[in-house]
Amino acid sequence: MNQINLFPSIANGLAYIMNHLQMNQKSYTRGLQEPNPNQGTSNMSSTYMKKRHLKAAAFLLGLLASALTQPLAMALGIVPIQKWRVHVVNRLNNATLFVHCKSKDDDLGFHNLVGIGSEFQWSFKNNLWATTLFWCLLRKPNAYVSFEAFWIEKTHIWLNYRCYGRNCIWTAKDDGVYLRNNPDGVDERVHKWKDFS
């Protein structure tokens, strides 16, 4: 059964169970207080039936939650938890690159990248509520740049597209900081260096 047809079935099942529970609330309560002489010992008790209905409702709610499509989850501010990797690469001619990256929760420390091709990288899993954010400070002799190196996009796909494969590659070059456009196979300059004043 596909997801589109699953929603009405689950919703109808939940509505039936909830209506049945409401209509039979009095009989459930009465069943707990006094036995029904018309019921034999082989009939299920009201308490047992109530538990079965509650379990069925919980099961259907679980199905509904699992049937949520990614666009609907994104609209609700929920994103799937995925593993990401971010790289900072030194492509400066004859210069050491100083790197300091952090998030609200994690300080990744200070790193000196010596020589062309040296890099600092880290991996992480984004949080469910789409608030994961990392920013970096890069310094070279006489210049610096500070920027957001990773963020979750709820409505746009600028970063997601370039970081295809959940792999973001930032490269420091003499004229600025570039982000690798993975699908197109090119580096795009995103930030210019700022002179120390």
N, C-alpha and C positions, 0 to 999 in steps of 0.2 A: 504494500500500500504506500503510495507516495505521500510526501509531506502535505501537499495541498488537500488531499482527501482525508488526511488523518485528523486535521483540526476539527471538522464538524463531528466526526465520530467520537472523539475524546470529549468535546464539549457536550454533546448529547448524553454521553454516558455519565459525565459529572452531574449534569442537570437532573437526570433521572435519579441518581443516588441521593443527591441533596434533597430533592422533592420527597422521595420515599422516606428519608430520615425525618424530615419535618412532619410529614403526615402521620408517621408512626411514633412520634416522640411520646405521646400519651400512653400508647400501648406498651412501649419500652419501659416507661416509668412504672405503669401498673404491673407489668410482668416482674419487675424487681420487688414489688411490694406484696403481691398476692398471686398465687398460682392460678392458672386457668384450668378449671375442671374438665373442659372439653379437649385439652391437649394430653396426649399420652406421654409416657416417658421417652418414647422414641422421637418425639418432635424436638426441634432445636429450641433452646431457650432464647428469650428476647435479648439477653446480654450477648449471647454468642452471635446472633444475627446482627446486632448493632456493630460488634467488632468486625464482622465480615464486611459490612457495608463501609465502614471506615477504612479498612484495608483496601477495598476496591477503589474508594475515592483517592486514597494516597497513591495507589498504583497508577490510576488515570492521570493524576496531577504530575507524577513523574514522567509519564509518556508525553504529556503536553509540554513539559519543560524540555525534554530531549528532542521534541519535534520543532522547537523554535529554530527558525532559519537564521543564518548569520546576519542578513540585513536587518531583520527584526531585532535581534540581540544588539546589534550596533546602534539601532535607533533608541533602544532602551539604555544605552550607555554601557553595555556589557560587550567585552571583546573576548574571543577565545584566547586562552593562555598558550603562548607559543615561545619557543626558544629563539633568541636573536643573538647575533654576533656583530660587534662594532670594532673596526680597525682604525687606527691612526697611523699613517705611514709617512716617513720622512723622505721627501724627494728634493730637499734643498741642496743646492750646489755648495759643497764645502762648509756646511754649517750644522751645528747640533740643534735639534728641535726639543724644546722643553714642553712636556705635556702634563696637564693636570685635569682629570675628568672625574665627575662625581654626579650623584643623584641626590635627591632629598635624604635618602636612607644610607647610601653607600658612597664613601670617599675612596676612589681607586688609587690614590696616592700620586706622588710626583715621579715623573720618568724623564730621563734624558735619552733621546734617540740619536745615537751617534752614527753618522754615515748614511749614504743613500740606500734606501730599501729597508732600513731598520723600522720596526713597527711595535706598537703597543696594541693589544686587543683584549677584549673581554666578552663574555657571554652572560646572558641572563634570561629570565622569563618575565614577560610583561605581566602586570597585575590585571585582574578581572575587570576593574572599573576604569580602565583606559587612562590612568594618570601617570604611567611610567614615563620618566623624563630624565635624560642624561645631558649634561652640558660639559664643554671642554674649554680650557684656556690653553692656547698654543703660543709659544714665544720663540722667536729667532732673534739673532743680534739686531737690536734697534727697532724691533716691531713685534706686535702681538695681535691676536684675534681671540675673541670669546664668542662662543656660539652654542646653540642646541645641537647636540650630536645625534640624539634619538628622541622621538616622541611618538605617541600613538595617534594616528589620524582616524577620526570618526567619520568625516565627510569628504575629505580630499584624499588623493592617492599619490601626491607628489613624492613623498619619502618612500612609501611602500613600493612604488614602481621602481625607483632607482635602487632600492635595497632588495630587489627580487631575490628570492631564496633566503630572506631574512638575514642578509649579510650586507651591512653598511660599511663602505670603505671610504674614509676621509683621507685625503692626501695633501700634505703641505708642500707647496712648490714655491719658487722664488717670487712669483707674482700673486699668490693667494692660496686659499684652501679650496680644494676641489672635492666633490662627491662623485664617486664612480656610479655611472648609469649602467648597471649590470646588463639589462636587456639590450641596450644599444652599443655596449662595449666601449664607451667613451668616458673621460673625466670631464665634469662640468664645473667651472669655477662658480662658487657660491659666495665666498667671502674674500674681501681684499684685506691685506695687512694694514694695521694702523700703526703709525709712528709713535714712539714714546714721546710724550711732551714734557 
